[in-house]
Amino acid sequence: MTTLTVNIDSKKTEKAIKAILDAFGLDYNIAHAETTKRALNKSEQIIYDRLKKSAEEIKLYKEGKIQLQDATEFLNEL
């Protein structure tokens, strides 16, 4: 007996694979992962880091620990 584990992200693909397994008369079990975490790619990590830094700056601003740049000043720098 051989066990095959296949990770499927698409419902359409899952349905097709199930149809194939049924056509061959094979027994199978389906287990849905609750949360599958994957490593972020480089560009996703950069965005995540920037958002995390921005959230921290907003928190510090709300606590009165830093002053944020005025939107007009920001646009003038562009």
N, CA, C and O atoms as a DFTB+ gen file, in Angstrom:
312 C
 N C O
     1  1       0.853      -1.184       0.000
     2  2       0.000       0.000       0.000
     3  2       0.891       1.238       0.000
     4  3       1.903       1.287       0.699
     5  1       0.514       2.213      -0.773
     6  2       1.246       3.468      -0.876
     7  2       0.345       4.608      -0.446
     8  3      -0.837       4.641      -0.788
     9  1       0.913       5.553       0.313
    10  2       0.181       6.746       0.727
    11  2       0.737       7.933      -0.040
    12  3       1.950       8.131      -0.108
    13  1      -0.142       8.703      -0.603
    14  2       0.236       9.876      -1.382
    15  2      -0.406      11.101      -0.739
    16  3      -1.619      11.131      -0.528
    17  1       0.397      12.100      -0.429
    18  2      -0.124      13.345       0.139
    19  2      -0.021      14.429      -0.923
    20  3       1.049      14.669      -1.483
    21  1      -1.138      15.072      -1.190
    22  2      -1.183      16.126      -2.200
    23  2      -1.780      17.366      -1.561
    24  3      -2.853      17.300      -0.961
    25  1      -1.096      18.492      -1.683
    26  2      -1.606      19.765      -1.167
    27  2      -2.260      20.522      -2.317
    28  3      -1.612      20.836      -3.316
    29  1      -3.541      20.810      -2.167
    30  2      -4.308      21.458      -3.230
    31  2      -4.876      22.775      -2.701
    32  3      -5.492      22.809      -1.635
    33  1      -4.664      23.856      -3.451
    34  2      -5.147      25.176      -3.046
    35  2      -6.465      25.561      -3.712
    36  3      -7.103      26.533      -3.307
    37  1      -6.870      24.820      -4.716
    38  2      -8.044      25.200      -5.502
    39  2      -9.158      24.163      -5.351
    40  3      -8.914      22.961      -5.457
    41  1     -10.370      24.631      -5.105
    42  2     -11.531      23.737      -5.010
    43  2     -11.773      23.019      -6.339
    44  3     -12.155      21.848      -6.361
    45  1     -11.550      23.727      -7.437
    46  2     -11.744      23.138      -8.758
    47  2     -10.775      21.979      -8.974
    48  3     -11.167      20.921      -9.468
    49  1      -9.519      22.177      -8.605
    50  2      -8.521      21.121      -8.733
    51  2      -8.841      19.964      -7.808
    52  3      -8.701      18.802      -8.191
    53  1      -9.269      20.271      -6.594
    54  2      -9.636      19.223      -5.640
    55  2     -10.747      18.339      -6.217
    56  3     -10.696      17.113      -6.116
    57  1     -11.728      18.968      -6.809
    58  2     -12.850      18.227      -7.397
    59  2     -12.364      17.317      -8.527
    60  3     -12.809      16.175      -8.642
    61  1     -11.448      17.826      -9.365
    62  2     -10.925      17.036     -10.485
    63  2     -10.119      15.843      -9.986
    64  3     -10.254      14.739     -10.514
    65  1      -9.283      16.056      -8.975
    66  2      -8.467      14.975      -8.423
    67  2      -9.366      13.910      -7.795
    68  3      -9.128      12.714      -7.962
    69  1     -10.386      14.344      -7.082
    70  2     -11.323      13.392      -6.475
    71  2     -12.013      12.560      -7.555
    72  3     -12.216      11.360      -7.370
    73  1     -12.373      13.174      -8.668
    74  2     -13.024      12.452      -9.764
    75  2     -12.076      11.404     -10.345
    76  3     -12.500      10.294     -10.665
    77  1     -10.824      11.746     -10.479
    78  2      -9.828      10.792     -10.997
    79  2      -9.674       9.613     -10.040
    80  3      -9.678       8.456     -10.460
    81  1      -9.538       9.919      -8.750
    82  2      -9.394       8.851      -7.762
    83  2     -10.623       7.944      -7.738
    84  3     -10.499       6.725      -7.622
    85  1     -11.797       8.539      -7.848
    86  2     -13.041       7.756      -7.904
    87  2     -13.072       6.865      -9.150
    88  3     -13.489       5.709      -9.092
    89  1     -12.621       7.429     -10.282
    90  2     -12.626       6.667     -11.539
    91  2     -11.727       5.440     -11.442
    92  3     -12.029       4.404     -12.032
    93  1     -10.629       5.548     -10.705
    94  2      -9.729       4.413     -10.511
    95  2     -10.176       3.501      -9.375
    96  3      -9.580       2.448      -9.147
    97  1     -11.215       3.900      -8.670
    98  2     -11.729       3.095      -7.574
    99  2     -10.818       3.100      -6.348
   100  3     -10.783       2.131      -5.589
   101  1     -10.087       4.188      -6.160
   102  2      -9.149       4.295      -5.038
   103  2      -9.821       4.906      -3.818
   104  3     -10.685       5.775      -3.938
   105  1      -9.413       4.438      -2.641
   106  2      -9.871       5.034      -1.387
   107  2      -8.991       6.238      -1.070
   108  3      -7.783       6.212      -1.304
   109  1      -9.602       7.287      -0.538
   110  2      -8.825       8.463      -0.171
   111  2      -9.482       9.160       1.011
   112  3     -10.676       9.004       1.268
   113  1      -8.671       9.933       1.719
   114  2      -9.134      10.744       2.847
   115  2      -8.821      12.193       2.538
   116  3      -7.797      12.509       1.932
   117  1      -9.706      13.059       2.958
   118  2      -9.495      14.495       2.748
   119  2      -9.353      15.164       4.102
   120  3     -10.220      15.037       4.966
   121  1      -8.254      15.874       4.274
   122  2      -8.013      16.639       5.499
   123  2      -7.763      18.087       5.097
   124  3      -6.833      18.385       4.347
   125  1      -8.597      18.971       5.599
   126  2      -8.435      20.387       5.285
   127  2      -7.567      21.041       6.352
   128  3      -7.862      20.958       7.544
   129  1      -6.507      21.685       5.918
   130  2      -5.624      22.389       6.848
   131  2      -6.331      23.646       7.332
   132  3      -6.905      24.391       6.537
   133  1      -6.288      23.874       8.621
   134  2      -6.935      25.062       9.188
   135  2      -6.202      26.328       8.740
   136  3      -6.799      27.236       8.162
   137  1      -4.933      26.367       9.011
   138  2      -4.117      27.486       8.553
   139  2      -2.763      26.937       8.138
   140  3      -2.007      26.411       8.955
   141  1      -2.481      27.069       6.886
   142  2      -1.190      26.632       6.388
   143  2      -0.328      27.870       6.221
   144  3      -0.621      28.751       5.414
   145  1       0.732      27.917       6.995
   146  2       1.628      29.065       6.899
   147  2       2.762      28.721       5.957
   148  3       3.330      27.630       6.016
   149  1       3.080      29.653       5.100
   150  2       4.211      29.484       4.209
   151  2       5.138      30.661       4.399
   152  3       4.728      31.721       4.872
   153  1       6.356      30.474       4.039
   154  2       7.324      31.556       4.148
   155  2       6.973      32.641       3.128
   156  3       6.542      32.351       2.012
   157  1       7.166      33.885       3.535
   158  2       6.928      34.990       2.618
   159  2       8.061      35.071       1.613
   160  3       9.217      34.808       1.946
   161  1       7.727      35.435       0.384
   162  2       8.808      35.659      -0.575
   163  2       9.415      37.029      -0.288
   164  3       8.928      37.751       0.582
   165  1      10.462      37.390      -1.002
   166  2      11.222      38.607      -0.703
   167  2      10.360      39.872      -0.758
   168  3      10.425      40.707       0.144
   169  1       9.565      40.013      -1.803
   170  2       8.749      41.231      -1.932
   171  2       7.644      41.265      -0.870
   172  3       7.319      42.336      -0.359
   173  1       7.069      40.116      -0.534
   174  2       6.055      40.066       0.520
   175  2       6.659      40.422       1.872
   176  3       6.024      41.101       2.679
   177  1       7.896      39.960       2.121
   178  2       8.566      40.260       3.380
   179  2       8.852      41.751       3.502
   180  3       8.715      42.323       4.583
   181  1       9.249      42.383       2.404
   182  2       9.516      43.822       2.405
   183  2       8.241      44.588       2.746
   184  3       8.267      45.501       3.571
   185  1       7.124      44.222       2.115
   186  2       5.847      44.888       2.388
   187  2       5.431      44.669       3.839
   188  3       4.993      45.602       4.513
   189  1       5.568      43.437       4.316
   190  2       5.217      43.126       5.708
   191  2       6.039      43.974       6.670
   192  3       5.496      44.551       7.612
   193  1       7.345      44.051       6.435
   194  2       8.212      44.835       7.319
   195  2       7.832      46.309       7.321
   196  3       7.839      46.951       8.371
   197  1       7.499      46.850       6.147
   198  2       7.102      48.263       6.060
   199  2       5.789      48.518       6.791
   200  3       5.649      49.519       7.494
   201  1       4.832      47.615       6.626
   202  2       3.550      47.772       7.324
   203  2       3.726      47.653       8.834
   204  3       3.093      48.386       9.594
   205  1       4.570      46.749       9.263
   206  2       4.835      46.572      10.684
   207  2       5.476      47.830      11.268
   208  3       5.112      48.271      12.358
   209  1       6.441      48.408      10.528
   210  2       7.102      49.637      10.972
   211  2       6.091      50.787      11.034
   212  3       6.104      51.577      11.978
   213  1       5.221      50.879      10.031
   214  2       4.217      51.939      10.009
   215  2       3.250      51.806      11.184
   216  3       2.887      52.805      11.805
   217  1       2.839      50.592      11.485
   218  2       1.933      50.370      12.613
   219  2       2.612      50.772      13.928
   220  3       1.975      51.356      14.804
   221  1       3.879      50.464      14.058
   222  2       4.619      50.838      15.269
   223  2       4.729      52.364      15.375
   224  3       4.593      52.917      16.466
   225  1       4.975      53.048      14.246
   226  2       5.050      54.510      14.259
   227  2       3.712      55.132      14.653
   228  3       3.679      56.112      15.398
   229  1       2.616      54.574      14.163
   230  2       1.286      55.072      14.535
   231  2       1.053      54.890      16.034
   232  3       0.516      55.776      16.698
   233  1       1.455      53.755      16.551
   234  2       1.314      53.490      17.985
   235  2       2.111      54.509      18.800
   236  3       1.605      55.058      19.779
   237  1       3.366      54.761      18.392
   238  2       4.196      55.729      19.105
   239  2       3.618      57.136      19.003
   240  3       3.697      57.910      19.957
   241  1       3.030      57.474      17.839
   242  2       2.399      58.779      17.658
   243  2       1.215      58.936      18.610
   244  3       1.053      59.976      19.247
   245  1       0.394      57.897      18.697
   246  2      -0.767      57.949      19.588
   247  2      -0.354      58.087      21.048
   248  3      -1.067      58.691      21.849
   249  1       0.803      57.522      21.385
   250  2       1.311      57.617      22.754
   251  2       2.021      58.952      23.004
   252  3       2.427      59.243      24.129
   253  1       2.168      59.767      21.937
   254  2       2.809      61.062      22.069
   255  2       4.320      61.000      22.121
   256  3       4.961      61.964      22.540
   257  1       4.903      59.893      21.707
   258  2       6.354      59.711      21.785
   259  2       7.085      60.209      20.550
   260  3       8.284      60.481      20.612
   261  1       6.378      60.335      19.419
   262  2       6.995      60.860      18.196
   263  2       6.023      61.794      17.501
   264  3       4.819      61.761      17.758
   265  1       6.548      62.617      16.626
   266  2       5.738      63.479      15.777
   267  2       5.831      62.947      14.355
   268  3       6.918      62.611      13.887
   269  1       4.710      62.870      13.671
   270  2       4.705      62.416      12.291
   271  2       4.827      63.599      11.350
   272  3       4.456      64.724      11.686
   273  1       5.353      63.325      10.169
   274  2       5.524      64.349       9.154
   275  2       4.159      64.757       8.606
   276  3       3.294      63.910       8.382
   277  1       3.975      66.045       8.394
   278  2       2.754      66.575       7.809
   279  2       2.643      66.095       6.361
   280  3       3.657      65.968       5.674
   281  1       1.432      65.830       5.893
   282  2       1.214      65.332       4.536
   283  2       1.731      66.308       3.489
   284  3       2.266      65.886       2.464
   285  1       1.581      67.591       3.727
   286  2       2.070      68.603       2.791
   287  2       3.579      68.529       2.675
   288  3       4.117      68.600       1.570
   289  1       4.270      68.389       3.795
   290  2       5.730      68.255       3.773
   291  2       6.147      67.008       2.995
   292  3       7.095      67.037       2.210
   293  1       5.430      65.928       3.223
   294  2       5.727      64.671       2.528
   295  2       5.592      64.853       1.027
   296  3       6.469      64.442       0.267
   297  1       4.484      65.473       0.590
   298  2       4.258      65.668      -0.833
   299  2       5.272      66.614      -1.455
   300  3       5.644      66.446      -2.616
   301  1       5.723      67.609      -0.694
   302  2       6.744      68.530      -1.194
   303  2       8.070      67.818      -1.421
   304  3       8.833      68.210      -2.303
   305  1       8.358      66.777      -0.639
   306  2       9.597      66.031      -0.808
   307  2       9.582      65.212      -2.103
   308  3      10.628      64.932      -2.688
   309  1       8.385      64.839      -2.534
   310  2       8.276      64.055      -3.771
   311  2       8.586      64.926      -4.960
   312  3       8.550      64.456      -6.096
